[in-house]
Structures are given as C-alpha cells and as structure tokens.
Amino acid sequence: MSGRVFWDSRAQTDLDSIIDYIAIEQQSPQNADSFLGDVFEKANLYASNPLLGELREDLGPGL
C-alpha cells in the first residue's frame, strides 16, 4: 500500500515556525535540518504504511 503526504497551509506554517525556532532561537541550524528530515521521513513512513503503529483512541476516535 502506498500513500502521499499532504501538508495544509497551517501545518506548513507551524513546521516553519518550529524550524525557525530551532535554527535561530536555539542557534542550531544542524538540529533544525535534522528535525525536518525526521518529520518528513516519519510522515512518508506512515503514509506508505497506514496500519503501522498502535491505535490511540485516547487521542481521538480512529487514531
């Protein structure tokens, strides 16, 4: 099974803010780059394997 990741504008804005915080406020552009790579890697992993992981009904129905 294969899937695609779609980023809406709010998600992109939030991610940009997090990356800016890590790179600028924490003065760690390398960590920001690594974090961003990890986010994309995990998003693609779950898009390609939607049944991977555990159900988390405590977070919301069907999660």
All heavy atoms as TSV, in Angstrom:
chain	resi	resn	atom	element	x	y	z
A	1	MET	N	N	0.846	-1.167	0.000
A	1	MET	CA	C	0.000	0.000	0.000
A	1	MET	C	C	0.900	1.242	0.000
A	1	MET	O	O	1.883	1.305	0.695
A	1	MET	CB	C	-0.892	-0.026	1.241
A	1	MET	CG	C	-1.883	1.091	1.273
A	1	MET	SD	S	-2.932	1.028	2.751
A	1	MET	CE	C	-4.131	-0.163	2.211
A	2	SER	N	N	0.528	2.216	-0.785
A	2	SER	CA	C	1.325	3.430	-0.887
A	2	SER	C	C	0.427	4.640	-0.682
A	2	SER	O	O	-0.749	4.619	-1.021
A	2	SER	CB	C	1.991	3.488	-2.260
A	2	SER	OG	O	2.759	4.645	-2.379
A	3	GLY	N	N	0.984	5.670	-0.135
A	3	GLY	CA	C	0.207	6.879	0.106
A	3	GLY	C	C	1.040	8.112	-0.140
A	3	GLY	O	O	2.231	8.034	-0.431
A	4	ARG	N	N	0.399	9.256	-0.028
A	4	ARG	CA	C	1.079	10.533	-0.195
A	4	ARG	C	C	0.829	11.393	1.019
A	4	ARG	O	O	-0.203	11.287	1.668
A	4	ARG	CB	C	0.551	11.259	-1.432
A	4	ARG	CG	C	0.938	10.583	-2.726
A	4	ARG	CD	C	0.454	11.339	-3.932
A	4	ARG	NE	N	0.891	12.727	-3.865
A	4	ARG	CZ	C	0.434	13.669	-4.661
A	4	ARG	NH1	N	-0.480	13.403	-5.548
A	4	ARG	NH2	N	0.869	14.904	-4.558
A	5	VAL	N	N	1.764	12.260	1.288
A	5	VAL	CA	C	1.642	13.208	2.393
A	5	VAL	C	C	1.189	14.542	1.806
A	5	VAL	O	O	1.751	15.023	0.824
A	5	VAL	CB	C	2.987	13.389	3.127
A	5	VAL	CG1	C	2.865	14.434	4.209
A	5	VAL	CG2	C	3.475	12.064	3.681
A	6	PHE	N	N	0.151	15.100	2.413
A	6	PHE	CA	C	-0.320	16.425	2.030
A	6	PHE	C	C	-0.156	17.351	3.224
A	6	PHE	O	O	-0.576	17.023	4.328
A	6	PHE	CB	C	-1.808	16.379	1.626
A	6	PHE	CG	C	-2.063	15.596	0.380
A	6	PHE	CD1	C	-2.436	14.269	0.454
A	6	PHE	CD2	C	-1.921	16.190	-0.863
A	6	PHE	CE1	C	-2.671	13.537	-0.690
A	6	PHE	CE2	C	-2.151	15.471	-2.015
A	6	PHE	CZ	C	-2.529	14.143	-1.933
A	7	TRP	N	N	0.457	18.489	3.006
A	7	TRP	CA	C	0.667	19.478	4.065
A	7	TRP	C	C	-0.272	20.637	3.802
A	7	TRP	O	O	-0.176	21.303	2.777
A	7	TRP	CB	C	2.109	19.985	4.060
A	7	TRP	CG	C	3.120	18.908	4.265
A	7	TRP	CD1	C	3.775	18.211	3.300
A	7	TRP	CD2	C	3.568	18.392	5.518
A	7	TRP	NE1	N	4.606	17.283	3.881
A	7	TRP	CE2	C	4.504	17.375	5.234
A	7	TRP	CE3	C	3.273	18.687	6.840
A	7	TRP	CZ2	C	5.149	16.657	6.234
A	7	TRP	CZ3	C	3.913	17.976	7.835
A	7	TRP	CH2	C	4.846	16.975	7.531
A	8	ASP	N	N	-1.179	20.903	4.736
A	8	ASP	CA	C	-2.019	22.080	4.551
A	8	ASP	C	C	-1.242	23.317	4.995
A	8	ASP	O	O	-0.152	23.224	5.566
A	8	ASP	CB	C	-3.374	21.938	5.241
A	8	ASP	CG	C	-3.344	22.054	6.749
A	8	ASP	OD1	O	-2.284	22.356	7.326
A	8	ASP	OD2	O	-4.390	21.840	7.374
A	9	SER	N	N	-1.785	24.474	4.729
A	9	SER	CA	C	-1.045	25.717	4.990
A	9	SER	C	C	-0.765	25.910	6.475
A	9	SER	O	O	0.299	26.419	6.844
A	9	SER	CB	C	-1.788	26.919	4.421
A	9	SER	OG	O	-3.060	27.048	5.020
A	10	ARG	N	N	-1.693	25.487	7.343
A	10	ARG	CA	C	-1.467	25.633	8.792
A	10	ARG	C	C	-0.333	24.728	9.256
A	10	ARG	O	O	0.497	25.134	10.069
A	10	ARG	CB	C	-2.731	25.336	9.576
A	10	ARG	CG	C	-3.815	26.383	9.392
A	10	ARG	CD	C	-5.046	26.061	10.192
A	10	ARG	NE	N	-5.538	24.731	9.777
A	10	ARG	CZ	C	-6.434	24.034	10.431
A	10	ARG	NH1	N	-6.962	24.502	11.535
A	10	ARG	NH2	N	-6.828	22.859	9.983
A	11	ALA	N	N	-0.305	23.508	8.741
A	11	ALA	CA	C	0.770	22.579	9.114
A	11	ALA	C	C	2.111	23.114	8.636
A	11	ALA	O	O	3.108	23.063	9.365
A	11	ALA	CB	C	0.508	21.199	8.533
A	12	GLN	N	N	2.142	23.645	7.426
A	12	GLN	CA	C	3.387	24.188	6.882
A	12	GLN	C	C	3.854	25.396	7.692
A	12	GLN	O	O	5.044	25.524	8.003
A	12	GLN	CB	C	3.205	24.575	5.415
A	12	GLN	CG	C	4.494	25.004	4.746
A	12	GLN	CD	C	5.533	23.899	4.698
A	12	GLN	OE1	O	5.258	22.806	4.223
A	12	GLN	NE2	N	6.728	24.167	5.195
A	13	THR	N	N	2.926	26.255	8.082
A	13	THR	CA	C	3.265	27.426	8.889
A	13	THR	C	C	3.821	27.000	10.247
A	13	THR	O	O	4.828	27.543	10.713
A	13	THR	CB	C	2.029	28.331	9.067
A	13	THR	OG1	O	1.609	28.782	7.778
A	13	THR	CG2	C	2.336	29.520	9.957
A	14	ASP	N	N	3.157	26.027	10.871
A	14	ASP	CA	C	3.631	25.525	12.171
A	14	ASP	C	C	5.015	24.915	12.046
A	14	ASP	O	O	5.892	25.168	12.874
A	14	ASP	CB	C	2.658	24.492	12.738
A	14	ASP	CG	C	1.362	25.091	13.231
A	14	ASP	OD1	O	1.291	26.332	13.372
A	14	ASP	OD2	O	0.423	24.311	13.476
A	15	LEU	N	N	5.214	24.099	11.018
A	15	LEU	CA	C	6.514	23.464	10.819
A	15	LEU	C	C	7.600	24.513	10.566
A	15	LEU	O	O	8.694	24.428	11.130
A	15	LEU	CB	C	6.442	22.466	9.664
A	15	LEU	CG	C	7.641	21.560	9.466
A	15	LEU	CD1	C	7.982	20.784	10.728
A	15	LEU	CD2	C	7.387	20.600	8.307
A	16	ASP	N	N	7.295	25.513	9.763
A	16	ASP	CA	C	8.257	26.601	9.520
A	16	ASP	C	C	8.624	27.309	10.823
A	16	ASP	O	O	9.799	27.634	11.050
A	16	ASP	CB	C	7.693	27.618	8.530
A	16	ASP	CG	C	7.598	27.086	7.108
A	16	ASP	OD1	O	8.249	26.062	6.803
A	16	ASP	OD2	O	6.861	27.696	6.308
A	17	SER	N	N	7.628	27.535	11.680
A	17	SER	CA	C	7.886	28.207	12.960
A	17	SER	C	C	8.782	27.361	13.861
A	17	SER	O	O	9.679	27.885	14.531
A	17	SER	CB	C	6.560	28.499	13.681
A	17	SER	OG	O	5.805	29.418	12.959
A	18	ILE	N	N	8.531	26.063	13.880
A	18	ILE	CA	C	9.364	25.171	14.691
A	18	ILE	C	C	10.800	25.160	14.180
A	18	ILE	O	O	11.750	25.262	14.967
A	18	ILE	CB	C	8.768	23.740	14.695
A	18	ILE	CG1	C	7.430	23.725	15.427
A	18	ILE	CG2	C	9.749	22.748	15.316
A	18	ILE	CD1	C	6.622	22.461	15.202
A	19	ILE	N	N	10.958	25.068	12.875
A	19	ILE	CA	C	12.304	25.045	12.280
A	19	ILE	C	C	13.024	26.360	12.567
A	19	ILE	O	O	14.210	26.366	12.923
A	19	ILE	CB	C	12.223	24.770	10.761
A	19	ILE	CG1	C	11.637	23.377	10.513
A	19	ILE	CG2	C	13.574	24.923	10.091
A	19	ILE	CD1	C	12.365	22.246	11.187
A	20	ASP	N	N	12.329	27.483	12.415
A	20	ASP	CA	C	12.940	28.783	12.721
A	20	ASP	C	C	13.366	28.854	14.181
A	20	ASP	O	O	14.445	29.365	14.500
A	20	ASP	CB	C	11.977	29.928	12.415
A	20	ASP	CG	C	11.811	30.171	10.931
A	20	ASP	OD1	O	12.614	29.639	10.137
A	20	ASP	OD2	O	10.861	30.898	10.560
A	21	TYR	N	N	12.524	28.363	15.076
A	21	TYR	CA	C	12.857	28.386	16.500
A	21	TYR	C	C	14.132	27.588	16.768
A	21	TYR	O	O	15.038	28.064	17.454
A	21	TYR	CB	C	11.705	27.839	17.334
A	21	TYR	CG	C	12.055	27.735	18.793
A	21	TYR	CD1	C	12.045	28.865	19.606
A	21	TYR	CD2	C	12.443	26.525	19.349
A	21	TYR	CE1	C	12.397	28.781	20.947
A	21	TYR	CE2	C	12.795	26.437	20.690
A	21	TYR	CZ	C	12.773	27.559	21.480
A	21	TYR	OH	O	13.139	27.477	22.801
A	22	ILE	N	N	14.203	26.393	16.224
A	22	ILE	CA	C	15.383	25.550	16.461
A	22	ILE	C	C	16.628	26.189	15.843
A	22	ILE	O	O	17.671	26.277	16.487
A	22	ILE	CB	C	15.169	24.131	15.899
A	22	ILE	CG1	C	14.045	23.422	16.642
A	22	ILE	CG2	C	16.460	23.312	15.999
A	22	ILE	CD1	C	13.601	22.113	16.000
A	23	ALA	N	N	16.496	26.650	14.604
A	23	ALA	CA	C	17.664	27.185	13.890
A	23	ALA	C	C	18.127	28.527	14.440
A	23	ALA	O	O	19.328	28.752	14.608
A	23	ALA	CB	C	17.342	27.320	12.407
A	24	ILE	N	N	17.171	29.416	14.746
A	24	ILE	CA	C	17.528	30.791	15.130
A	24	ILE	C	C	17.596	30.961	16.647
A	24	ILE	O	O	18.620	31.389	17.181
A	24	ILE	CB	C	16.542	31.789	14.504
A	24	ILE	CG1	C	16.637	31.704	12.968
A	24	ILE	CG2	C	16.808	33.207	14.995
A	24	ILE	CD1	C	15.526	32.406	12.235
A	25	GLU	N	N	16.494	30.648	17.320
A	25	GLU	CA	C	16.445	30.869	18.765
A	25	GLU	C	C	17.418	29.959	19.521
A	25	GLU	O	O	18.045	30.383	20.487
A	25	GLU	CB	C	15.029	30.678	19.303
A	25	GLU	CG	C	14.005	31.628	18.724
A	25	GLU	CD	C	14.278	33.079	19.062
A	25	GLU	OE1	O	14.767	33.357	20.180
A	25	GLU	OE2	O	14.002	33.937	18.205
A	26	GLN	N	N	17.508	28.709	19.096
A	26	GLN	CA	C	18.428	27.788	19.750
A	26	GLN	C	C	19.796	27.766	19.067
A	26	GLN	O	O	20.679	27.038	19.490
A	26	GLN	CB	C	17.832	26.382	19.792
A	26	GLN	CG	C	16.633	26.288	20.690
A	26	GLN	CD	C	16.157	24.859	20.886
A	26	GLN	OE1	O	16.454	23.964	20.106
A	26	GLN	NE2	N	15.425	24.647	21.952
A	27	GLN	N	N	19.931	28.565	18.025
A	27	GLN	CA	C	21.192	28.690	17.276
A	27	GLN	C	C	21.745	27.324	16.872
A	27	GLN	O	O	22.922	27.020	17.071
A	27	GLN	CB	C	22.218	29.487	18.079
A	27	GLN	CG	C	21.755	30.884	18.374
A	27	GLN	CD	C	22.764	31.687	19.166
A	27	GLN	OE1	O	23.774	31.172	19.624
A	27	GLN	NE2	N	22.493	32.962	19.338
A	28	SER	N	N	20.878	26.506	16.270
A	28	SER	CA	C	21.284	25.167	15.886
A	28	SER	C	C	20.685	24.783	14.537
A	28	SER	O	O	19.774	23.959	14.458
A	28	SER	CB	C	20.862	24.168	16.964
A	28	SER	OG	O	21.369	22.896	16.672
A	29	PRO	N	N	21.207	25.367	13.454
A	29	PRO	CA	C	20.670	25.034	12.132
A	29	PRO	C	C	20.820	23.553	11.775
A	29	PRO	O	O	19.976	22.996	11.088
A	29	PRO	CB	C	21.463	25.905	11.163
A	29	PRO	CG	C	22.415	26.696	11.957
A	29	PRO	CD	C	22.223	26.381	13.407
A	30	GLN	N	N	21.863	22.916	12.288
A	30	GLN	CA	C	22.049	21.490	12.008
A	30	GLN	C	C	20.926	20.670	12.639
A	30	GLN	O	O	20.412	19.732	12.020
A	30	GLN	CB	C	23.410	20.985	12.522
A	30	GLN	CG	C	24.597	21.629	11.851
A	30	GLN	CD	C	24.997	22.958	12.483
A	30	GLN	OE1	O	24.424	23.398	13.484
A	30	GLN	NE2	N	25.987	23.620	11.889
A	31	ASN	N	N	20.553	21.013	13.874
A	31	ASN	CA	C	19.459	20.306	14.530
A	31	ASN	C	C	18.126	20.581	13.838
A	31	ASN	O	O	17.282	19.684	13.743
A	31	ASN	CB	C	19.358	20.678	16.002
A	31	ASN	CG	C	20.443	20.049	16.837
A	31	ASN	OD1	O	21.174	19.177	16.376
A	31	ASN	ND2	N	20.570	20.492	18.069
A	32	ALA	N	N	17.938	21.791	13.356
A	32	ALA	CA	C	16.711	22.127	12.632
A	32	ALA	C	C	16.612	21.293	11.361
A	32	ALA	O	O	15.547	20.740	11.049
A	32	ALA	CB	C	16.677	23.612	12.296
A	33	ASP	N	N	17.705	21.179	10.642
A	33	ASP	CA	C	17.729	20.389	9.413
A	33	ASP	C	C	17.465	18.919	9.714
A	33	ASP	O	O	16.697	18.253	9.013
A	33	ASP	CB	C	19.071	20.568	8.710
A	33	ASP	CG	C	19.097	19.932	7.347
A	33	ASP	OD1	O	18.185	20.200	6.543
A	33	ASP	OD2	O	20.036	19.154	7.082
A	34	SER	N	N	18.076	18.411	10.764
A	34	SER	CA	C	17.879	17.015	11.156
A	34	SER	C	C	16.431	16.765	11.565
A	34	SER	O	O	15.823	15.754	11.179
A	34	SER	CB	C	18.821	16.668	12.308
A	34	SER	OG	O	18.602	15.360	12.756
A	35	PHE	N	N	15.856	17.681	12.341
A	35	PHE	CA	C	14.470	17.560	12.772
A	35	PHE	C	C	13.530	17.534	11.572
A	35	PHE	O	O	12.622	16.699	11.488
A	35	PHE	CB	C	14.100	18.706	13.717
A	35	PHE	CG	C	12.646	18.723	14.103
A	35	PHE	CD1	C	12.172	17.862	15.079
A	35	PHE	CD2	C	11.762	19.587	13.485
A	35	PHE	CE1	C	10.825	17.868	15.442
A	35	PHE	CE2	C	10.418	19.600	13.832
A	35	PHE	CZ	C	9.954	18.730	14.810
A	36	LEU	N	N	13.750	18.431	10.635
A	36	LEU	CA	C	12.904	18.498	9.449
A	36	LEU	C	C	12.992	17.198	8.652
A	36	LEU	O	O	11.969	16.669	8.203
A	36	LEU	CB	C	13.307	19.687	8.577
A	36	LEU	CG	C	12.432	19.979	7.375
A	36	LEU	CD1	C	11.004	20.260	7.804
A	36	LEU	CD2	C	13.002	21.152	6.589
A	37	GLY	N	N	14.190	16.666	8.516
A	37	GLY	CA	C	14.357	15.385	7.837
A	37	GLY	C	C	13.604	14.274	8.538
A	37	GLY	O	O	12.961	13.430	7.891
A	38	ASP	N	N	13.651	14.271	9.869
A	38	ASP	CA	C	12.933	13.252	10.649
A	38	ASP	C	C	11.413	13.373	10.459
A	38	ASP	O	O	10.719	12.361	10.329
A	38	ASP	CB	C	13.259	13.365	12.140
A	38	ASP	CG	C	14.678	12.948	12.478
A	38	ASP	OD1	O	15.350	12.317	11.624
A	38	ASP	OD2	O	15.119	13.251	13.602
A	39	VAL	N	N	10.905	14.603	10.442
A	39	VAL	CA	C	9.467	14.816	10.256
A	39	VAL	C	C	9.028	14.270	8.897
A	39	VAL	O	O	8.039	13.535	8.793
A	39	VAL	CB	C	9.093	16.308	10.387
A	39	VAL	CG1	C	7.672	16.568	9.905
A	39	VAL	CG2	C	9.263	16.768	11.820
A	40	PHE	N	N	9.764	14.620	7.847
A	40	PHE	CA	C	9.406	14.142	6.509
A	40	PHE	C	C	9.535	12.622	6.405
A	40	PHE	O	O	8.696	11.962	5.791
A	40	PHE	CB	C	10.254	14.818	5.440
A	40	PHE	CG	C	9.866	16.243	5.173
A	40	PHE	CD1	C	10.826	17.233	5.143
A	40	PHE	CD2	C	8.546	16.610	4.957
A	40	PHE	CE1	C	10.480	18.550	4.900
A	40	PHE	CE2	C	8.183	17.912	4.712
A	40	PHE	CZ	C	9.161	18.889	4.677
A	41	GLU	N	N	10.570	12.076	7.020
A	41	GLU	CA	C	10.773	10.626	6.992
A	41	GLU	C	C	9.602	9.905	7.659
A	41	GLU	O	O	9.063	8.932	7.116
A	41	GLU	CB	C	12.084	10.275	7.696
A	41	GLU	CG	C	12.406	8.797	7.686
A	41	GLU	CD	C	13.711	8.508	8.413
A	41	GLU	OE1	O	14.669	9.302	8.292
A	41	GLU	OE2	O	13.759	7.479	9.110
A	42	LYS	N	N	9.199	10.367	8.837
A	42	LYS	CA	C	8.091	9.738	9.556
A	42	LYS	C	C	6.772	9.926	8.813
A	42	LYS	O	O	5.959	9.000	8.743
A	42	LYS	CB	C	7.961	10.293	10.977
A	42	LYS	CG	C	9.110	9.963	11.871
A	42	LYS	CD	C	9.194	8.485	12.152
A	42	LYS	CE	C	10.325	8.235	13.144
A	42	LYS	NZ	N	10.541	6.835	13.398
A	43	ALA	N	N	6.535	11.105	8.271
A	43	ALA	CA	C	5.294	11.351	7.537
A	43	ALA	C	C	5.199	10.411	6.337
A	43	ALA	O	O	4.137	9.813	6.087
A	43	ALA	CB	C	5.225	12.804	7.081
A	44	ASN	N	N	6.289	10.249	5.614
A	44	ASN	CA	C	6.287	9.348	4.463
A	44	ASN	C	C	6.151	7.893	4.889
A	44	ASN	O	O	5.483	7.101	4.215
A	44	ASN	CB	C	7.537	9.550	3.617
A	44	ASN	CG	C	7.505	10.853	2.860
A	44	ASN	OD1	O	6.464	11.248	2.347
A	44	ASN	ND2	N	8.634	11.521	2.785
A	45	LEU	N	N	6.760	7.515	6.004
A	45	LEU	CA	C	6.649	6.158	6.518
A	45	LEU	C	C	5.189	5.825	6.817
A	45	LEU	O	O	4.674	4.783	6.396
A	45	LEU	CB	C	7.492	5.991	7.785
A	45	LEU	CG	C	7.337	4.653	8.521
A	45	LEU	CD1	C	7.892	3.502	7.692
A	45	LEU	CD2	C	8.020	4.726	9.879
A	46	TYR	N	N	4.500	6.716	7.544
A	46	TYR	CA	C	3.109	6.453	7.901
A	46	TYR	C	C	2.174	6.550	6.693
A	46	TYR	O	O	1.168	5.847	6.626
A	46	TYR	CB	C	2.648	7.363	9.031
A	46	TYR	CG	C	3.253	6.963	10.353
A	46	TYR	CD1	C	4.126	7.805	11.033
A	46	TYR	CD2	C	2.977	5.726	10.915
A	46	TYR	CE1	C	4.694	7.424	12.232
A	46	TYR	CE2	C	3.539	5.337	12.109
A	46	TYR	CZ	C	4.397	6.193	12.766
A	46	TYR	OH	O	4.959	5.806	13.951
A	47	ALA	N	N	2.490	7.398	5.739
A	47	ALA	CA	C	1.673	7.469	4.520
A	47	ALA	C	C	1.796	6.171	3.725
A	47	ALA	O	O	0.816	5.692	3.154
A	47	ALA	CB	C	2.104	8.656	3.664
A	48	SER	N	N	2.983	5.601	3.697
A	48	SER	CA	C	3.215	4.364	2.958
A	48	SER	C	C	2.748	3.128	3.708
A	48	SER	O	O	2.537	2.072	3.115
A	48	SER	CB	C	4.703	4.210	2.643
A	48	SER	OG	O	5.145	5.260	1.830
A	49	ASN	N	N	2.612	3.234	5.026
A	49	ASN	CA	C	2.231	2.107	5.880
A	49	ASN	C	C	1.168	2.553	6.874
A	49	ASN	O	O	1.438	2.660	8.077
A	49	ASN	CB	C	3.457	1.578	6.636
A	49	ASN	CG	C	4.562	1.155	5.713
A	49	ASN	OD1	O	4.515	0.086	5.135
A	49	ASN	ND2	N	5.559	2.016	5.556
A	50	PRO	N	N	-0.055	2.823	6.412
A	50	PRO	CA	C	-1.073	3.409	7.290
A	50	PRO	C	C	-1.489	2.528	8.466
A	50	PRO	O	O	-2.065	3.039	9.422
A	50	PRO	CB	C	-2.249	3.674	6.351
A	50	PRO	CG	C	-2.025	2.774	5.189
A	50	PRO	CD	C	-0.548	2.615	5.062
A	51	LEU	N	N	-1.205	1.254	8.415
A	51	LEU	CA	C	-1.583	0.376	9.527
A	51	LEU	C	C	-0.443	0.186	10.520
A	51	LEU	O	O	-0.577	-0.559	11.488
A	51	LEU	CB	C	-2.063	-0.980	8.993
A	51	LEU	CG	C	-3.283	-0.902	8.074
A	51	LEU	CD1	C	-3.645	-2.284	7.555
A	51	LEU	CD2	C	-4.464	-0.262	8.778
A	52	LEU	N	N	0.665	0.871	10.306
A	52	LEU	CA	C	1.811	0.795	11.198
A	52	LEU	C	C	1.493	1.523	12.501
A	52	LEU	O	O	0.860	2.569	12.518
A	52	LEU	CB	C	3.027	1.452	10.531
A	52	LEU	CG	C	4.371	1.333	11.215
A	52	LEU	CD1	C	4.817	-0.124	11.212
A	52	LEU	CD2	C	5.393	2.178	10.492
A	53	GLY	N	N	1.944	0.973	13.592
A	53	GLY	CA	C	1.742	1.636	14.876
A	53	GLY	C	C	0.566	1.056	15.635
A	53	GLY	O	O	0.018	0.013	15.283
A	54	GLU	N	N	0.195	1.749	16.690
A	54	GLU	CA	C	-0.875	1.308	17.577
A	54	GLU	C	C	-2.057	2.275	17.490
A	54	GLU	O	O	-1.878	3.456	17.246
A	54	GLU	CB	C	-0.390	1.271	19.016
A	54	GLU	CG	C	0.763	0.318	19.254
A	54	GLU	CD	C	1.263	0.355	20.684
A	54	GLU	OE1	O	0.519	0.850	21.565
A	54	GLU	OE2	O	2.371	-0.092	20.908
A	55	LEU	N	N	-3.248	1.744	17.728
A	55	LEU	CA	C	-4.419	2.615	17.811
A	55	LEU	C	C	-4.303	3.484	19.054
A	55	LEU	O	O	-3.859	3.040	20.099
A	55	LEU	CB	C	-5.691	1.774	17.898
A	55	LEU	CG	C	-6.092	1.032	16.637
A	55	LEU	CD1	C	-7.343	0.183	16.909
A	55	LEU	CD2	C	-6.365	1.999	15.500
A	56	ARG	N	N	-4.685	4.753	18.933
A	56	ARG	CA	C	-4.622	5.692	20.066
A	56	ARG	C	C	-5.982	6.336	20.247
A	56	ARG	O	O	-6.180	7.519	19.993
A	56	ARG	CB	C	-3.556	6.758	19.814
A	56	ARG	CG	C	-2.123	6.272	19.833
A	56	ARG	CD	C	-1.686	5.825	21.224
A	56	ARG	NE	N	-1.947	6.783	22.266
A	56	ARG	CZ	C	-1.085	7.707	22.685
A	56	ARG	NH1	N	0.105	7.784	22.142
A	56	ARG	NH2	N	-1.430	8.560	23.642
A	57	GLU	N	N	-6.946	5.537	20.693
A	57	GLU	CA	C	-8.284	6.046	20.941
A	57	GLU	C	C	-8.289	7.145	21.990
A	57	GLU	O	O	-9.196	7.981	22.018
A	57	GLU	CB	C	-9.221	4.907	21.348
A	57	GLU	CG	C	-9.467	3.873	20.265
A	57	GLU	CD	C	-10.342	4.378	19.127
A	57	GLU	OE1	O	-11.127	5.309	19.342
A	57	GLU	OE2	O	-10.222	3.831	18.023
A	58	ASP	N	N	-7.263	7.175	22.868
A	58	ASP	CA	C	-7.202	8.209	23.896
A	58	ASP	C	C	-6.938	9.586	23.290
A	58	ASP	O	O	-7.237	10.610	23.900
A	58	ASP	CB	C	-6.128	7.879	24.943
A	58	ASP	CG	C	-4.735	7.721	24.349
A	58	ASP	OD1	O	-4.603	7.021	23.324
A	58	ASP	OD2	O	-3.791	8.285	24.912
A	59	LEU	N	N	-6.400	9.642	22.075
A	59	LEU	CA	C	-6.157	10.913	21.399
A	59	LEU	C	C	-7.351	11.353	20.562
A	59	LEU	O	O	-7.526	12.537	20.302
A	59	LEU	CB	C	-4.922	10.814	20.500
A	59	LEU	CG	C	-3.601	10.557	21.212
A	59	LEU	CD1	C	-2.484	10.401	20.196
A	59	LEU	CD2	C	-3.275	11.681	22.178
A	60	GLY	N	N	-8.104	10.378	20.097
A	60	GLY	CA	C	-9.268	10.693	19.284
A	60	GLY	C	C	-9.796	9.436	18.630
A	60	GLY	O	O	-9.061	8.473	18.440
A	61	PRO	N	N	-11.055	9.438	18.253
A	61	PRO	CA	C	-11.643	8.250	17.635
A	61	PRO	C	C	-10.945	7.885	16.333
A	61	PRO	O	O	-10.708	8.724	15.483
A	61	PRO	CB	C	-13.085	8.669	17.366
A	61	PRO	CG	C	-13.330	9.857	18.216
A	61	PRO	CD	C	-12.007	10.521	18.414
A	62	GLY	N	N	-10.565	6.644	16.215
A	62	GLY	CA	C	-9.979	6.141	14.975
A	62	GLY	C	C	-8.511	6.453	14.763
A	62	GLY	O	O	-7.976	6.179	13.710
A	63	LEU	N	N	-7.847	7.006	15.773
A	63	LEU	CA	C	-6.419	7.301	15.629
A	63	LEU	C	C	-5.583	6.118	16.031
A	63	LEU	O	O	-5.822	5.446	16.961
A	63	LEU	CB	C	-6.010	8.501	16.465
A	63	LEU	CG	C	-6.534	9.850	16.000
A	63	LEU	CD1	C	-6.070	10.943	16.952
A	63	LEU	CD2	C	-6.089	10.175	14.601
